[in-house]
Each structure stands twice: as C-alpha cells, then as structure tokens.
Amino acid sequence: MSLRSARRTSENVGFTLVELLVVIGIIALLISILLPALNRARESAKQVQCLSNIRQLGMAVLLYTNEHRQLMPGGAEGPPQMLWDWVYWDPTSAPYNDLSQCPLAPYLSIARGSGSRSNGASMFRCPSDNTELHQV
C-alpha cells in the first residue's frame, strides 16, 4: 500500500453529507410511523381510566344502596342541593364545593375536609374530556 492511499483512508474517517441525510430521513420516517401509535396508546389508556372511574362510581352507588335500605342517592337536580344528592357539589358556592361531603365520598375514598381539590374530583370526569367545551 502506498503512502498516498494510506493518507487518504486516514483523512476520510467521518460521514459524508449524503450518509447523514439518509440517517436523518430514516429517523424522521420512524418517528412519523411511531407517533400515531403512541397517541393511540395514550388515548386507549385514557379510555381505560374513564371506564375505571365509571366502574368505581357504579360500585359506590351499589355500596350506598346496600347500606341505605336499597335507596338510591338523590339526583342532584338542585338548586338547592341536598345532603343526600349523589354529588352534592358546586365549585362556585360553599358549602357545596367540598366533594368529601357527598354521600358517595366514603365509598370513593375521598377524605373528609379535603375540599374540591382532592383527587376524588378527577373521578367524576373522564381524562380525555375537553372541559372547555362545557363552559356555559
């Protein structure tokens, strides 16, 4: 091997521009394929959480009726809201802004005195629900 060919191989150690562009193109293609799948998986997880919330609410109503002579909690049709309404909650006015006061709270593990910021409030709404569409 001549000195000239040895020098040429030692100088050409990096990648060419074409090789880098091909690699970037392949990465972009893989990302464009994977992102929709990840979004579908995220939405599927939100649906599972929503179904879990509905199941927990159903179980809470069932436990409530078993302990209250087969009577269902009130319909929360208010105003005025009643203590036996199933949700007894209005975020704008006290004392109705405390979810821990609703009759289903003991069955949903909502701590007493925790206020409307408790983790129990998330149980009444599906994670993929767009709350801005519900503004009156």
N, C-alpha and C positions, 0 to 999 in steps of 0.2 A: 504494500500500500504506500502510495506516495505521500509526501508531506502536505501537498495541496489538498488531497482528498481527506486526510486526517483533520486538517484545519476546517474544512467545510462541514464535517459532521459535528465538530465540537461547537461551531457557531450556530447551527440550526437545532437548538435544543427546545425552543419554545413552540407554541402552537401557531398555526397560520390564522389569518383573519377568517378564512372560509371555515376552518375547523371550529373556531369559536362560535361563529354564526350558526353553524349546524347544531352544535350542542345547545345553544340558547333556543333555537327553534324547537328542538326536541323537548326541552324543559317546558317551553310555553305550551306545546301541544299536550303534554302530560297534565299540566295544570288545568288547561281548558277541559280536559276529559274528567279530571277528578273533582273539580269544584261543584258541578251539578250533583254529583253523587254525594258529596259531603253535605250539601244543602238539603238533599232529600233525607239523609240520615238525621240531620238536625231537626227537620220538621217531623219526622217519624218519632223522634224522642219526645218532642213537644206533644204529639198526639197521645203517646203512651202516658205522659204526665197528666194530661187532661182526663183521660179515661180513669186513671188512678184517683184523681180528685172527685170525679163523679161517683166512683165506687165508694170512696170514703164518705161522701155526703149521703149516699144511699144507706150505707151501714149505720151512720149516725142517726138517720131518721128511724131506721128499724130498731136500734137500741133505745131511742127515745120512746117510741110507741110501746115497746115491751115494758118499760118502766112506768108508763103513764096510762095504764088500763086501756091499751090499744088506741089511744087518742093521738092523732097526728098533731104536730106543732102548727101554730097559726100560719096563715098565708102571707103575712107581712104586706097587706094591701094598703095600710096606712094612708095618709096620716089620720089620726095619731097612731103611732106604733105601739104595740102591746108587748109586755114582757114575754108572752108565750109565742110571739111570732118567731118563725124558724130562723130569721136572720137578724132581727132587732138591730138594724144598723143603718145609719145615715151619716155619711162622712162630714156633713156640714153642721150638725147640731148635737150638742151634748144633751143628755147622757147617751144618746143613740149612736155615738161614734166609737163605742167600745165593743168590738166583736166578742170579747170574752163574756159579755152579758147575755148573748143569745142562748137559747136553751140547748142548742146543739154543741155549744163550746166544750162541755165536759167530754163529749164523745169524739171530738175532733182534736183533742189535746191542745186547745187554745187556753193559755194560762190566764187566770183571773187577774184583772188590773193591768194587762199588757197593752191595752189600747188598740187603736186601729192599725198601728204599725207592726203588729205581730205577724208572725209567719202564717197565721191562720187566715189572714186576708187573701193570701195567694191561692188558697184552696177554693175560693169562690170564683175564680177566674181561670180560664184556660191560658196557658203560656203564649199561644200563638194568636190570642185575641188582640185585635187592634183597638185599644181603648179610645183613641182619638175619634173614631167613627161613632162612639156612643155619647159624645158630648151634646148636651141639649142647649 
